[in-house]
Amino acid sequence: MKVAIFGICGKMGQAIGRELLKEQDMEIVAGFDIKGVGQDIGSLLGSEKTKTLVYDQYDAVCKQSPEVIIDFSIADIAVKTIHWAIENSIHIIVGTTGIDQNDLEQIRIKAESAQSKVFIVPNFSIGAMMMIKVASLIAPYFDGCEIIEMHHDQKKDAPSGTAMLTAEQIEKSKKFGQARLKGFESESAEGSRGSFLNGVHVHSIRLPGLLAHQKVLFGTKGQTLTLSHDSIDRTSFYPGVVLAIRGLKKLGHYTYGLDKLIEIEG
Ligand SMILES: NC(=O)c1ccc[n+]([C@@H]2O[C@H](COP(=O)([O-])OP(=O)(O)OC[C@H]3O[C@@H](n4cnc5c(N)ncnc54)[C@H](O)[C@@H]3O)[C@@H](O)[C@H]2O)c1
């Protein structure tokens, strides 16, 4: 499989690239970034020279004939890249978060008639995906649910894509609330009760020292149940990236969420 990594000079691009270099059946044929243009990808990733380069032009990437793009860049660029990938019949797996719902809907429509596949994956961590699946199973047995998501202080978007996906999936098994504030509630400081997505309150914490963490708290009479997941190293996302690449053949033209490749009895 010929792979191009977009955002290859970033934290995720480099972490995933270093692991991908070790695969026997995958080859990084190009990188794309505004930084490190012209650099040898092997050298960039602290390995032997690969004679494959980082580009900042789509045409130059196209000439390397990638079969699949892995994108860890920024939302605006990811949207542009997805449209370009569809138009050039290249599969694209998108890890970049913060893509607007309207953009995703336009992409979904365009992908339906495409030759290639679009796979949007807000979280590649298999543990986090398990947490989402289990949360959906637990939800019907509880009266309330709130999510606390915690990330490093360089993260641009909030709430996290994982928290949004969790709330969306929970709502499919139980709708917990209709409004952010109940009739008797008030906030002395704006936003104290967090954001409100699909009937679930979501609280976002950004601090140096964190990477990617989430707790899903359920409550009912006399008891609480907490699911907790921690990504403590960026390599935690790699098994999910490989699962996504190898699982592409099982997917339709547009897929959202790694959970679609994880089967769990429920
Ligand atoms: N899906 C997941 O599991 C997962 C996990 C971690 C991070 N992420 C997401 O991945 C994205 C990247 O995260 P990061 O920590 O690597 O960020 P980063 O800032 O370290 O890397 C982003 C890269 O994109 C490049 N870039 C910026 N503008 C560009 C442009 N116009 N053209 C080309 N390249 C450009 C930057 O130069 C940089 O190298 C974020 O959206 C983050 O939330 C997703």
The ligand as an SDF file (V2000), in Angstrom:
LIG
                    3D

 44 48  0  0  0  0  0  0  0  0999 V2000
   -7.7280   11.1630   15.2250 N   0  0  0  0  0  0  0  0  0  0  0  0
   -6.8840   11.0190   16.2330 C   0  0  0  0  0  0  0  0  0  0  0  0
   -6.7910    9.9610   16.8790 O   0  0  0  0  0  0  0  0  0  0  0  0
   -5.9960   12.1750   16.5950 C   0  0  0  0  0  0  0  0  0  0  0  0
   -5.0150   12.0390   17.5870 C   0  0  0  0  0  0  0  0  0  0  0  0
   -4.2090   13.1350   17.8590 C   0  0  0  0  0  0  0  0  0  0  0  0
   -4.3750   14.3150   17.1630 C   0  0  0  0  0  0  0  0  0  0  0  0
   -5.3660   14.4050   16.2260 N   0  0  0  0  0  0  0  0  0  0  0  0
   -5.5790   15.6150   15.4280 C   0  0  0  0  0  0  0  0  0  0  0  0
   -4.5990   15.6270   14.3910 O   0  0  0  0  0  0  0  0  0  0  0  0
   -4.3630   16.9890   14.0040 C   0  0  0  0  0  0  0  0  0  0  0  0
   -2.8630   17.2740   14.0470 C   0  0  0  0  0  0  0  0  0  0  0  0
   -2.4260   17.1720   15.3720 O   0  0  0  0  0  0  0  0  0  0  0  0
   -0.8860   17.4240   15.7690 P   0  0  0  0  0  0  0  0  0  0  0  0
   -0.8260   17.3300   17.2460 O   0  0  0  0  0  0  0  0  0  0  0  0
   -0.0200   16.5360   14.9540 O   0  0  0  0  0  0  0  0  0  0  0  0
   -0.7070   18.9480   15.3050 O   0  0  0  0  0  0  0  0  0  0  0  0
    0.6230   19.6550   14.7930 P   0  0  0  0  0  0  0  0  0  0  0  0
    0.3370   21.1300   14.8640 O   0  0  0  0  0  0  0  0  0  0  0  0
    1.8060   19.1320   15.5160 O   0  0  0  0  0  0  0  0  0  0  0  0
    0.7290   19.2090   13.2610 O   0  0  0  0  0  0  0  0  0  0  0  0
   -0.0390   19.7750   12.2260 C   0  0  0  0  0  0  0  0  0  0  0  0
    0.8040   19.7970   10.9680 C   0  0  0  0  0  0  0  0  0  0  0  0
    0.0130   20.3440    9.9060 O   0  0  0  0  0  0  0  0  0  0  0  0
    0.8440   21.2160    9.1680 C   0  0  0  0  0  0  0  0  0  0  0  0
    0.0910   22.2550    8.4650 N   0  0  0  0  0  0  0  0  0  0  0  0
   -0.4800   23.3680    8.9850 C   0  0  0  0  0  0  0  0  0  0  0  0
   -1.0010   24.1250    8.0160 N   0  0  0  0  0  0  0  0  0  0  0  0
   -0.7320   23.4880    6.8580 C   0  0  0  0  0  0  0  0  0  0  0  0
   -0.9900   23.7950    5.5050 C   0  0  0  0  0  0  0  0  0  0  0  0
   -1.6100   24.9160    5.1500 N   0  0  0  0  0  0  0  0  0  0  0  0
   -0.5850   22.9200    4.5660 N   0  0  0  0  0  0  0  0  0  0  0  0
    0.0810   21.7960    4.9130 C   0  0  0  0  0  0  0  0  0  0  0  0
    0.3760   21.4480    6.1770 N   0  0  0  0  0  0  0  0  0  0  0  0
   -0.0310   22.2960    7.1400 C   0  0  0  0  0  0  0  0  0  0  0  0
    1.7480   21.8760   10.2150 C   0  0  0  0  0  0  0  0  0  0  0  0
    2.9050   22.4480    9.6150 O   0  0  0  0  0  0  0  0  0  0  0  0
    2.0580   20.6840   11.1090 C   0  0  0  0  0  0  0  0  0  0  0  0
    3.2230   19.9970   10.7020 O   0  0  0  0  0  0  0  0  0  0  0  0
   -5.1990   17.8470   14.9720 C   0  0  0  0  0  0  0  0  0  0  0  0
   -6.4180   18.1700   14.3580 O   0  0  0  0  0  0  0  0  0  0  0  0
   -5.4300   16.9210   16.1470 C   0  0  0  0  0  0  0  0  0  0  0  0
   -6.5790   17.2500   16.8890 O   0  0  0  0  0  0  0  0  0  0  0  0
   -6.1640   13.3620   15.9360 C   0  0  0  0  0  0  0  0  0  0  0  0
  1  2  1  0
  2  3  2  0
  2  4  1  0
  4  5  1  0
  4 44  2  0
  5  6  2  0
  6  7  1  0
  7  8  2  0
  8  9  1  0
  8 44  1  0
  9 10  1  0
  9 42  1  0
 10 11  1  0
 11 12  1  0
 11 40  1  0
 12 13  1  0
 13 14  1  0
 14 15  2  0
 14 16  1  0
 14 17  1  0
 17 18  1  0
 18 19  2  0
 18 20  1  0
 18 21  1  0
 21 22  1  0
 22 23  1  0
 23 24  1  0
 23 38  1  0
 24 25  1  0
 25 26  1  0
 25 36  1  0
 26 27  1  0
 26 35  1  0
 27 28  2  0
 28 29  1  0
 29 30  1  0
 29 35  2  0
 30 31  1  0
 30 32  2  0
 32 33  1  0
 33 34  2  0
 34 35  1  0
 36 37  1  0
 36 38  1  0
 38 39  1  0
 40 41  1  0
 40 42  1  0
 42 43  1  0
M  CHG  2   8   1  16  -1
M  END
$$$$
